[in-house]
Structures are given as structure tokens and as C-alpha cells.
């Protein structure tokens, strides 16, 4: 028997489909009752075969039939009806609504030859193919079919087949090949659309080949549809080197699933273009030598996989291609925020591109401890303007890092932000035709800044907790020499300049509680007490980098006041436990953390004289000397940055004077406003810190001026209050404000 329809399969072997009504008759063992014309409706009876011709109409309403053939006629199989094979030709119309078709013979359960079909909420099962939408070999007009309403079409060889000049539209339905080597849908130079549907093949999901007697471009449009090849590829295009025709594939919000991890397999000289719109895909796109593939990602699409021998890839509209291996692309074009991501943080790949153009972004990584980095290699011409987004590292590079190499062109590459690599942040520079992270452009990295700030902060934390006798305990002369208890709360802000090693802002809040009593011996002018407290300091190093120091302290003090001469002495010894935490905002948007605990011990002595003048005025010159040693510590951030801090030392000398007036109020109350001015000098110059073996010196040395004002109030003979406001400024150091409020109760 001569072939009436033939095409090349995905296995590159030619096989023959005969889509003739004759086949239906040959496969039937029952003589069909012909319908010459008119309309016939069957509702029951013994199942039999039917043959329709001469514009006849057969209505099957809730009945069972055997084989049905239709020539230039109309077949309506309605809800609850069951048939065997249906073959329609020569402009026939087949309407299946709520029907079941079981093909027990022939090549397909439903065969449409130059005919139309409407399949709604129906089930079609073939022992070979479920549905064929094909043409007479001598014609250039084919068949069309619509499948909708949760219909299911399946076959052991394949679910559905579409020839040249034919079209299949599937909505809200399932097309499935049930055999181990089956396809879900096969296009032989045909056209198909699928919306809100599922197409599954036991091997490949969809195969696209040629109708070799009428080679035409094949088109496939998928909208919100899943295509799955259980053991093979999601989509395979194979023209068996019979022609260089084209296959055009469009995915809109759809999924491709592949048992062999190949989403699109192009071979046999096929020329294929695939546009992915608003879809997320995981798998590879593989093209055999001699075939070509053009890939376009658009509208936030994501492809995670390998591109093998792809002729061109265009990545538009914030779409991303995520590499999973070294890859090769002929022409790569990036537009409107399109990007290439060089895999996971712990994997490093080389992307080889013949020609690069457009304006896009490359997301790259480094692992300097292993000497690994991603590399973009353009072997032809590079053009356009492209951002490099390079992941940060806590490890220092051994030298310049090459991230892009080109053979030529006018392409410009830039960093949106300097790359944080260990101790320093690096800029991008062109070197010949390559682009490198150049050590000559480096600046101190946020991680290093956080480390230096933490090691620097402990001394200002300690000083903010200490202050002077007056700001710690108020005016003791209101009722001096009596035992009492006191408390104060305080807030300070410090601006540390870059000249100290690293600039940052420190905001401190805390409280201190204390109690004291006069010594039972001596001249009775000594108070000895204990105190304890807590402060919290937040560090702001900008750009998302911050730190925190929680300080817990315990101390003892001794104060001597001589009411006759006005001389006084105050000595404090204080021990601290610091809990330090760094949070680093890195150039790639990631965060690094690190923490450590250390201790400090320090003290201060203050000596001055209270000189009274007429009308309650007084002047109080004083000097204060303080020193603290804070334990050194080694710690690391979780991005592998290593930090070593030596002991931190501070030694400050201060001279100044307080001027004020005692104003008597009713009921024995006294209010004492005052002004204070002082000059202080930090003598400690060397507080060494190492970051990844790079040595830095935290240096707050230098002089500063201090200004303050406050008021002390004697509310009763036993209860006093005070409030203080401070400002200081000097080399590398500024205190925009300091606020202190305290109370004391005596008994």
C-alpha cells in the first residue's frame, strides 16, 4: 500500500503513518452500516460500526458504538457515549463532548485527515496514538483540532501527533504518552498551542520533526503549561538532517521538566528558536553540531542550567541565566537588566562567548583561599556597557584578579560598588584587553572598619561610664559626709574621625547604681563606696555596617571632702566585661558577623578645690587623670576574615574648672547652676590591630576641649538631683552631646 503521510521521527529513522479511512475498515471485524445522508441519532442498542458520507450527521447520545468513519460528514458524540476508533476525512467535523474513545486498533484512537475536531471534557485512549491531526499527502491543507474542558488524550506510543498544515489547540487538558519510550506530543512540521495544560511523555515530552512530503516551519506555543519528559528531554527537535527548516517555540509562564536534565535537545540540522517569557526553568539546552539554537529570556525569566553549543542567547527584562557549569555561547546579548549569574557561591565557572553586546550584568564570585574565581572570556568582539557584581570575601587576594578577558572591542565594564575582599575593597581597572580587580585602587573594607571600630570603642565606652565626680554623684557638699545611695542614667554620642584608623559614630546609653558610707576612722571626711552598671553602645559605620558593645561593670571608689579648705579627692577603680558584636554589610549585599568577649581594668583620680565667693558664687578648679587597659583578643568574622587585637590602652590627663552659684530657695532648698570647661589630652598613641595580618593602629591620641553645663538641686536635706550636658571636640574625636541625670539619697 502506498504511503499517504510520512515524516521523520526523533530517532532519525523514517517511519510511515497511514491516515486513511481504509485503515479503519481493515482494523474492524464488524461491517459498518453506511449512512447515505441525513441525520441519525442513536441512544442505545447493540454496539455497531458506522460509516458516514455525503454530508451525513450522526448523533451519539449516551450510546456505545464500535468503529466510526466519516467522509465529508459530521459526527457528534455526546455525554455518556463510548466509541472505538474514529476516523474522519475530507472536511468532516468531529465533536466529542463528555465522550470516551478507546482505540483498540489502527494507529490512533481519533484520526482527523483534512478535517476538524472539537474535543471537550472527553477521554481518548489509543493502543498506539491517542489523537492524529494530519493531512492527505497530496494536499496543502491539513486538519485542526481543539481540546478543552479537562480532556485527557493518551496513547502507548504517543498522546497526539500533528502534521504539516495542521494545528492542535489544547486548553485545560492533559496529553500523555503512556509507554516507556513514548512522546506526549509530536509535531511533524505542525503547529500546536497549549494553555493551562500538561503534556507528558514516557521518554520525551514533546518531539518536533519533519513532514518530509511537505516540509513547513513547526511552531509550539505554551502558556501556563507543564511539559515533562519522564526519562528523556522535555522538548526534542530532530530534523534527521533532511532539511534546515525551523522550529519556533514560545514559553509563557510555563515549566519544562526533563528526566535527563535536558530541557531542549536540538539535533539533526534543525534551526530552533525558543523564547521564554515569565518562566522559571531548571535544566540544560543542548544543541548538536550542525544544528542551531537561538534562545531569548524575557520578562523576569530564570534559566538555571548549561547552554551547550547555543548560537545566540538574548537575556532581556531583568531575566537571568544561572550557570551550573562552564558554558559556551556564540552571541550573548544583555538588555534592560538582563543578567548572567555564575552559579552558586561555592562554584566557579568560565563562560566563553564569541561576541558580547548590549547592557547587562554579570554576577560573579571569588574564593581567594582556594585561588578560584569566575571568568568571562570573550573570544571575539565585546561591546556595550556591563556591570560586574562580584561576591565579597573575607580573605585577602594574593594579587590582581582577572575577571574579564576579551580579544578586543569597545566594551565597558564597571562595578556598582567596590568589591570587599578581605582587608580591603577593590575597584575595577582595565589592563590591556582584560579587566582586573586592582590592588592599587583598594580602600579599607567594611569588615576591617568594623574590626577596628570594635577594638577602638572599649576605651570610649569606659570613659562614658566614668566621667567626673560631679557628673557621677552630683554635689556632695549639699550634705557631705553622710552615707547614701545614688543612681544615674546617661547617654553619649561620639564621632570618631577616619584619622584615628577608622571613622564611625558611637551612641551610648547606660546606668550606674552606687552606695557609700563614711569611714569609721580618720577625719570623718572620707566616703567609700561600690558601684555597678551597664551600658550599651551602638556603632554606625555607614553602608549597612554596624557594631554593638554591651558593657557590664563593677567598681569601688573613695572620696574625700574637706569643707574647711574646699579641697577634695576622688579615686575610682573599675572592672569591665565587654561583649562585642560586629555586623558587616558587604559589597554584594551579604552580611558577615563576628563576636567576642573581653575584659578591662582601669581607674581615675581627680583632685580639686571648691572656692567660695560672695553671693554664693564658687569656682572649682580640678585635674583628673585616668588610665585603662583592655584585654586583647583574636576573633574572626563568618566570612573568614581574621582579626587580632593587642591590648588597648588609654591614658588621659585633664585640667579644668567649674564655675557656678548656689541659689537658696524656699523650704531650705538650694539650686546650683554651673558651667564647666576643661582641656584633655590622650597620651596613648599605639593600639595595634591586625586584620588578615595587615597591621593597623587605632590612634585617638591628641588634645580636645570640653564644655559642659549643669544644675544640681537639693530637694530636701536628704534628697538631691542633678543634670549635666557636655560637649567636646578635638583631634580625631568629637562628642556632640552627653546627657547625664542622677539622684542621691542620704541617711
Beta strands, then each sheet from edge to edge (+ up, - down):
strand 1: 5-8
strand 2: 14-17
strand 3: 33-35
strand 4: 39-42
strand 5: 50-52
strand 6: 57-60
strand 7: 68-71
strand 8: 74-77
strand 9: 82-83
strand 10: 86-89
strand 11: 93-97
strand 12: 100-103
strand 13: 108-113
strand 14: 116-120
strand 15: 123-126
strand 16: 129-134
strand 17: 144-148
strand 18: 152-155
strand 19: 158-162
strand 20: 167-171
strand 21: 174-177
strand 22: 183-188
strand 23: 191-195
strand 24: 198-201
strand 25: 204-209
strand 26: 218-223
strand 27: 226-229
strand 28: 235-238
strand 29: 246-252
strand 30: 255-258
strand 31: 262-267
strand 32: 271-277
strand 33: 280-282
strand 34: 284-287
strand 35: 292-298
strand 36: 302-304
strand 37: 307-308
strand 38: 310-315
strand 39: 320-322
strand 40: 327-334
strand 41: 339-341
strand 42: 350-358
strand 43: 361-364
strand 44: 366-367
strand 45: 372-373
strand 46: 375-378
strand 47: 385-390
strand 48: 401-406
strand 49: 412-415
strand 50: 419-421
strand 51: 424-431
strand 52: 434-444
strand 53: 484-496
strand 54: 504-518
strand 55: 526-540
strand 56: 546-561
strand 57: 567-585
strand 58: 591-612
strand 59: 617-630
strand 60: 633-636
strand 61: 642-645
strand 62: 648-664
strand 63: 670-682
strand 64: 687-691
strand 65: 694-698
strand 66: 702-714
strand 67: 719-730
strand 68: 733-746
sheet 1: 1+ 2-
sheet 2: 3+ 5+ 7+ 10+ 13+ 16+ 19+ 22+ 25+ 28+ 31+ 34+ 37+
sheet 3: 4+ 6+ 8+ 11+ 14+ 17+ 20+ 23+ 26+ 29+ 32+ 35+ 38+ 40+ 42+ 46+ 48+ 52- 51+ 50-
sheet 4: 9+ 12+ 15+ 18+ 21+ 24+ 27+ 30+
sheet 5: 33+ 36+ 39+ 41+ 43+ 47+ 49+
sheet 6: 44+ 45-
sheet 7: 53+ 54- 55+ 56- 57+ 58- 59+ 62- 63+ 66- 67+ 68- 53+
sheet 8: 60+ 61- 64+ 65-
end
